Amino acid sequence: MSERLEDIAAAIVADGKGLLAADESSGTIKKRFDVIGVESTADNRRDYREMMFRAKEAMTKYISGVILYDETIRQKAADGTPLVDIIKAAGAIPGIKVDVGAKPLAGFPGDTITEGLDGLRERLADYYKLGARFAKWRAVIDIDTAKGVPSATSIASNAHALARYAALCQEAGIVPIVEPEVLMDGAHSIDTCYEVSKATLLKLYGELYAARVVLEGRSSSSRTWSSPARNRARRTVPKRSPRRRSSCFAKPCLWRCPALPSCRAARTTRKRRPTLTPSMSSARIRGSSPSPTAAPCRRPRRRPGAARRRTSPPARLPSSIAPT
């Protein structure tokens, strides 16, 4: 397996494969073991995960990488083989969860900030020696229009933390999975979810650009769509969701990320595509400070006589992030 960040990022999102999340904390896995009457000991936790990692056919055909917990990445199987080596033997890539969870954001009731930057450089160096080649950090963005959540401070703080984490990962030779999760729980509409997601992504990519993160060596995960309260009767995703998702990701500056299937789909389904400059590495991103050598992303020109695309009324945003 190549050690280039770009190759690892592409392997993680290989067609027909996905990531196995085995990064439950000791507290979380204890709750699951309690349900089936199994004591949560180090050996039982190891045996449970070893059982999954040794499912060779499933691991080989369908798993591109495994997200591990700090305890698991250090464990050895019953026969003394490191669990990381078992994962590698199945053709998957070992990864590691490095954040320590979402905590309340001081001064902003209802908002959270994901912590874990303290000592991260040293931890990443240790994880690299243990075999990790990608990492995961999850930022949580909740929506409550009645309470003005999320605030602009919450979005900015989480985006900045994600960018710092990503830069430290790439410095250590580890591909960062950047996960800004806009929660879909609540009474808000899909249009509000779209607007909050768009605001979050624009701020995030501005921070990634400012932190000089190489987008080709980064993976992205964003689960942001639909509102259960709006679709409780049918339990289905609205028909507009795929179009909303594609339009949110269909930005020229986002296309360099190998892990945005929605963006890649937008490339092939949209009739008119932006004309990109030769060097996308210097594409300007809204909200970031342009480099003196930056080459702008040119917007597509409307064809003569073409009708303007009709747009829906703007969604209601929380007052804290709504434009003035």
LINSUL-V168095 format. One record per pair of residues at least 24 apart in sequence whose ideal C-beta (glycine too) atoms are under 7 Angstrom apart, sorted by the first residue. I is the first residue (numbers start at 1). GAP is how many residues later the second one is. D is the distance in Angstrom with one decimal. If there is no record, write none. Layout:
i->I gap->GAP d->D
i->I gap->GAP d->D
//
This chain:
i->3 gap->170 d->6.8
i->5 gap->165 d->6.2
i->5 gap->170 d->5.4
i->5 gap->209 d->6.7
i->5 gap->212 d->2.9
i->6 gap->210 d->4.6
i->6 gap->211 d->5.3
i->8 gap->85 d->6.5
i->8 gap->125 d->5.3
i->8 gap->126 d->6.2
i->8 gap->167 d->4.7
i->9 gap->166 d->4.9
i->9 gap->207 d->6.7
i->9 gap->208 d->5.6
i->9 gap->209 d->6.4
i->9 gap->210 d->5.2
i->9 gap->249 d->4.9
i->9 gap->250 d->6.4
i->10 gap->248 d->4.8
i->11 gap->53 d->6.1
i->11 gap->82 d->6.2
i->12 gap->52 d->5.3
i->12 gap->53 d->5.1
i->12 gap->81 d->6.4
i->12 gap->122 d->6.1
i->12 gap->163 d->6.8
i->12 gap->207 d->5.5
i->12 gap->247 d->6.7
i->13 gap->206 d->6.5
i->13 gap->245 d->5.8
i->13 gap->246 d->4.4
i->14 gap->50 d->5.1
i->17 gap->45 d->5.7
i->17 gap->46 d->6.2
i->17 gap->47 d->3.9
i->18 gap->44 d->6.8
i->18 gap->45 d->6.9
i->18 gap->46 d->6.5
i->19 gap->45 d->6.4
i->19 gap->46 d->5.0
i->19 gap->48 d->6.0
i->20 gap->32 d->6.9
i->20 gap->43 d->5.0
i->20 gap->46 d->4.6
i->21 gap->46 d->5.0
i->22 gap->27 d->5.4
i->22 gap->30 d->6.7
i->22 gap->44 d->5.6
i->22 gap->45 d->6.3
i->22 gap->46 d->5.9
i->22 gap->50 d->6.3
i->23 gap->44 d->4.4
i->23 gap->45 d->5.9
i->23 gap->46 d->4.7
i->23 gap->74 d->4.0
i->24 gap->45 d->6.4
i->25 gap->44 d->6.4
i->26 gap->45 d->6.6
i->46 gap->29 d->4.9
i->47 gap->31 d->7.0
i->49 gap->34 d->6.5
i->50 gap->27 d->4.9
i->50 gap->28 d->6.9
i->50 gap->33 d->6.4
i->53 gap->30 d->6.1
i->53 gap->33 d->4.7
i->53 gap->34 d->5.6
i->53 gap->37 d->6.9
i->54 gap->32 d->6.3
i->56 gap->34 d->5.9
i->59 gap->31 d->3.7
i->59 gap->33 d->5.8
i->60 gap->30 d->5.5
i->60 gap->31 d->5.4
i->63 gap->29 d->4.8
i->64 gap->28 d->6.2
i->64 gap->29 d->6.6
i->65 gap->27 d->5.5
i->65 gap->28 d->4.1
i->65 gap->30 d->5.2
i->65 gap->69 d->6.1
i->66 gap->26 d->5.5
i->66 gap->28 d->5.9
i->66 gap->29 d->6.4
i->67 gap->28 d->4.7
i->67 gap->30 d->5.7
i->67 gap->69 d->5.3
i->68 gap->26 d->6.2
i->68 gap->27 d->6.4
i->68 gap->28 d->5.3
i->69 gap->28 d->6.1
i->73 gap->54 d->6.6
i->73 gap->57 d->5.2
i->73 gap->59 d->6.3
i->74 gap->56 d->6.6
i->84 gap->46 d->6.4
i->84 gap->47 d->3.9
i->93 gap->40 d->5.2
i->93 gap->41 d->6.2
i->94 gap->37 d->4.9
i->94 gap->38 d->5.3
i->94 gap->39 d->6.4
i->95 gap->37 d->5.8
i->95 gap->38 d->6.9
i->95 gap->39 d->4.1
i->95 gap->40 d->6.1
i->95 gap->41 d->6.3
i->96 gap->31 d->4.8
i->96 gap->36 d->4.2
i->96 gap->39 d->5.3
i->97 gap->39 d->5.0
i->98 gap->25 d->6.5
i->98 gap->26 d->7.0
i->98 gap->37 d->4.9
i->98 gap->39 d->6.0
i->99 gap->38 d->4.6
i->99 gap->39 d->6.1
i->102 gap->38 d->4.5
i->105 gap->49 d->5.6
i->105 gap->52 d->6.6
i->108 gap->43 d->5.0
i->108 gap->45 d->5.9
i->108 gap->46 d->5.9
i->110 gap->32 d->6.5
i->110 gap->34 d->5.8
i->110 gap->37 d->5.1
i->110 gap->39 d->4.1
i->111 gap->38 d->5.9
i->111 gap->39 d->5.8
i->111 gap->40 d->5.5
i->111 gap->43 d->3.7
i->112 gap->28 d->5.2
i->113 gap->44 d->5.2
i->113 gap->45 d->6.1
i->113 gap->48 d->6.9
i->114 gap->24 d->6.4
i->114 gap->25 d->4.8
i->114 gap->26 d->6.7
i->114 gap->44 d->6.2
i->114 gap->47 d->6.0
i->117 gap->44 d->6.3
i->117 gap->47 d->5.9
i->117 gap->48 d->6.6
i->120 gap->45 d->6.7
i->120 gap->48 d->5.4
i->121 gap->47 d->5.4
i->124 gap->44 d->6.0
i->124 gap->45 d->6.2
i->124 gap->48 d->3.9
i->124 gap->50 d->5.9
i->125 gap->47 d->5.7
i->128 gap->44 d->5.4
i->128 gap->45 d->5.8
i->128 gap->46 d->6.0
i->132 gap->42 d->6.2
i->133 gap->41 d->6.2
i->133 gap->42 d->6.5
i->134 gap->40 d->6.0
i->134 gap->41 d->4.1
i->134 gap->43 d->6.2
i->134 gap->85 d->6.9
i->135 gap->34 d->5.2
i->135 gap->39 d->5.2
i->135 gap->41 d->5.5
i->135 gap->42 d->6.6
i->136 gap->41 d->4.4
i->136 gap->43 d->6.5
i->137 gap->25 d->6.1
i->137 gap->28 d->4.6
i->137 gap->39 d->6.8
i->137 gap->41 d->6.9
i->137 gap->42 d->6.4
i->138 gap->41 d->4.5
i->138 gap->43 d->5.8
i->139 gap->40 d->6.6
i->139 gap->41 d->4.9
i->139 gap->42 d->6.7
i->140 gap->41 d->5.6
i->140 gap->43 d->6.6
i->141 gap->39 d->6.3
i->141 gap->40 d->6.7
i->141 gap->41 d->4.6
i->141 gap->42 d->6.7
i->141 gap->55 d->6.7
i->141 gap->59 d->5.6
i->142 gap->41 d->5.0
i->143 gap->39 d->6.9
i->143 gap->40 d->6.5
i->143 gap->43 d->5.3
i->143 gap->45 d->5.0
i->143 gap->49 d->6.5
i->143 gap->50 d->6.6
i->143 gap->53 d->5.6
i->144 gap->42 d->6.3
i->145 gap->43 d->5.7
i->145 gap->47 d->6.5
i->145 gap->171 d->6.2
i->145 gap->173 d->5.1
i->148 gap->170 d->4.7
i->148 gap->171 d->5.1
i->148 gap->172 d->4.1
i->149 gap->169 d->5.9
i->150 gap->46 d->6.6
i->150 gap->168 d->6.5
i->150 gap->170 d->7.0
i->150 gap->171 d->6.5
i->151 gap->169 d->4.1
i->151 gap->170 d->6.7
i->152 gap->168 d->5.9
i->152 gap->169 d->4.8
i->155 gap->44 d->6.3
i->155 gap->45 d->5.4
i->155 gap->48 d->5.3
i->155 gap->166 d->6.6
i->156 gap->47 d->6.0
i->159 gap->44 d->4.4
i->159 gap->45 d->4.3
i->159 gap->48 d->4.5
i->160 gap->47 d->5.2
i->162 gap->42 d->6.1
i->162 gap->45 d->6.9
i->163 gap->44 d->3.7
i->163 gap->45 d->5.0
i->163 gap->47 d->6.9
i->163 gap->48 d->4.0
i->163 gap->50 d->6.3
i->164 gap->47 d->6.5
i->166 gap->42 d->6.2
i->166 gap->45 d->6.7
i->166 gap->47 d->4.6
i->166 gap->52 d->5.9
i->167 gap->44 d->4.4
i->167 gap->45 d->6.7
i->167 gap->46 d->5.5
i->170 gap->43 d->6.4
i->170 gap->44 d->6.1
i->170 gap->47 d->5.8
i->175 gap->42 d->5.9
i->175 gap->43 d->6.6
i->175 gap->44 d->6.0
i->176 gap->42 d->5.6
i->177 gap->42 d->4.6
i->177 gap->44 d->5.7
i->178 gap->40 d->6.0
i->178 gap->42 d->5.3
i->179 gap->42 d->4.2
i->179 gap->43 d->7.0
i->180 gap->24 d->5.5
i->180 gap->42 d->5.9
i->181 gap->41 d->7.0
i->181 gap->42 d->5.4
i->182 gap->42 d->4.0
i->184 gap->40 d->6.7
i->184 gap->41 d->6.2
i->184 gap->42 d->5.3
i->184 gap->43 d->5.9
i->184 gap->44 d->6.7
i->185 gap->43 d->6.1
i->186 gap->41 d->6.5
i->186 gap->43 d->6.4
i->187 gap->42 d->4.4
i->188 gap->39 d->5.7
i->189 gap->38 d->6.0
i->189 gap->41 d->6.1
i->189 gap->126 d->6.3
i->190 gap->35 d->6.9
i->190 gap->36 d->5.9
i->190 gap->37 d->5.7
i->190 gap->40 d->6.8
i->190 gap->48 d->5.6
i->190 gap->50 d->6.4
i->190 gap->51 d->6.7
i->190 gap->54 d->6.5
i->191 gap->124 d->3.3
i->192 gap->123 d->4.5
i->192 gap->124 d->5.9
i->192 gap->125 d->6.5
i->193 gap->31 d->6.1
i->193 gap->32 d->6.4
i->193 gap->34 d->6.3
i->194 gap->50 d->4.9
i->194 gap->54 d->6.2
i->194 gap->121 d->6.5
i->195 gap->120 d->4.6
i->195 gap->122 d->5.3
i->196 gap->121 d->6.9
i->197 gap->27 d->4.2
i->197 gap->51 d->5.6
i->198 gap->50 d->5.3
i->199 gap->122 d->5.8
i->201 gap->47 d->6.6
i->202 gap->84 d->5.4
i->202 gap->85 d->6.2
i->203 gap->84 d->6.0
i->205 gap->48 d->6.0
i->205 gap->49 d->6.5
i->205 gap->80 d->4.9
i->206 gap->79 d->4.9
i->206 gap->80 d->6.3
i->206 gap->81 d->3.5
i->206 gap->82 d->4.1
i->209 gap->76 d->4.6
i->209 gap->79 d->4.5
i->210 gap->78 d->5.0
i->210 gap->79 d->6.5
i->215 gap->41 d->4.1
i->215 gap->42 d->5.1
i->216 gap->40 d->5.5
i->216 gap->42 d->6.4
i->218 gap->39 d->6.2
i->219 gap->40 d->3.9
i->220 gap->37 d->5.3
i->220 gap->39 d->5.0
i->220 gap->40 d->5.7
i->252 gap->24 d->5.7
i->252 gap->31 d->6.2
i->252 gap->45 d->4.2
i->253 gap->30 d->4.5
i->253 gap->32 d->4.9
i->253 gap->44 d->6.1
i->256 gap->24 d->5.4
i->272 gap->28 d->5.2
i->273 gap->27 d->6.7
i->274 gap->24 d->6.7
i->274 gap->25 d->6.1
i->274 gap->26 d->4.8
i->275 gap->25 d->6.4
//
